[in-house]
Amino acid sequence: MDWISFYDFKHSVIYVNGRHRDVHYRTIATDIRALVPSPDAVVMDYGCGEATSAALVAEACQHLTLVEAAPNVRAALRERYAANPKMSVMNPEEAAATPDHSVDMIVLHSVAQYLTAEELAAMMATFRRLLKPTGTFVLGDIVPPQMASVWAALSLLKFGAQNGFFWAAVGGLIRILVSDYFTLKKTHGLSHYTEADMLARLKAAGFAPQRAAHNIGHNQHRMTFLSKPV
Ligand SMILES: C[S@@+](CC[C@H](N)C(=O)[O-])C[C@H]1O[C@@H](n2cnc3c(N)ncnc32)[C@H](O)[C@@H]1O
């Protein structure tokens, strides 16, 4: 099993229950919506997952393309958003074939930790090509090296307490300890980056980056970077 097939399952490990999943995606969509540069912006959310609140982002832009590598997740997205003319769903190959310099904002949120540094560099090169010269690359949820699991657990408990699923979050944390997630984490690993390291990688990929004051989503121990092509 790899990370894409892990995410292709209907599973209860990442989201402790339906409420967690919905609050999670609503929080992310609200944060992404706030970054949309204008109502006529063309936006791509790459590795969007189940994206149950993505219509909120589509409302604020001209067109939203959801890109997802996991086939079952992609099929569910197509079904969910079939009636929304402002939204389309693509696999990574279709996304890479989008015309050069045609996208205003590309979001890669909570995906980089599942990629090797080489895979992330290749993705950045694709995004650099797809973005308009005035565009923005939004790289979210970058996990710093220190105590990542502890901060992830504490952030989830806090998010649960704020949104009425604290005890489900406690149960979810126990379940995750015996899940494929930890096996995969041991075999495939997760990629961690310091702020300085990620700024250097973004510069090397042809961007002028800056760290955002707020990370997209609930875990403020992780980092979001906003980058312009140079
Ligand atoms: C933690 S989910 C993030 C979903 C959503 N962006 C969010 O923030 O909730 C990670 C996503 O990364 C995708 N993913 C993992 N490896 C990938 C790869 N090599 N290429 C593209 N997507 C990948 C998975 O399919 C999954 O949807």
The ligand as an ORCA input file, in Angstrom:
! r2SCAN-3c Opt
* xyz 0 1
  C      -4.133     14.583      3.892
  S      -4.918     14.466      2.313
  C      -5.147     16.180      1.994
  C      -6.464     16.475      1.369
  C      -6.836     17.968      1.390
  N      -5.919     18.763      0.572
  C      -6.865     18.459      2.817
  O      -6.076     19.331      3.149
  O      -7.666     17.943      3.605
  C      -3.576     14.045      1.252
  C      -3.947     13.944     -0.212
  O      -2.740     13.829     -0.960
  C      -2.982     13.004     -2.063
  N      -1.679     12.465     -2.523
  C      -0.835     11.676     -1.856
  N       0.240     11.385     -2.613
  C       0.071     12.045     -3.782
  C       0.811     12.155     -4.996
  N       1.961     11.495     -5.151
  N       0.331     12.901     -5.997
  C      -0.846     13.556     -5.857
  N      -1.611     13.494     -4.735
  C      -1.160     12.740     -3.728
  C      -3.913     11.932     -1.502
  O      -4.643     11.280     -2.524
  C      -4.795     12.739     -0.558
  O      -5.985     13.171     -1.165
*
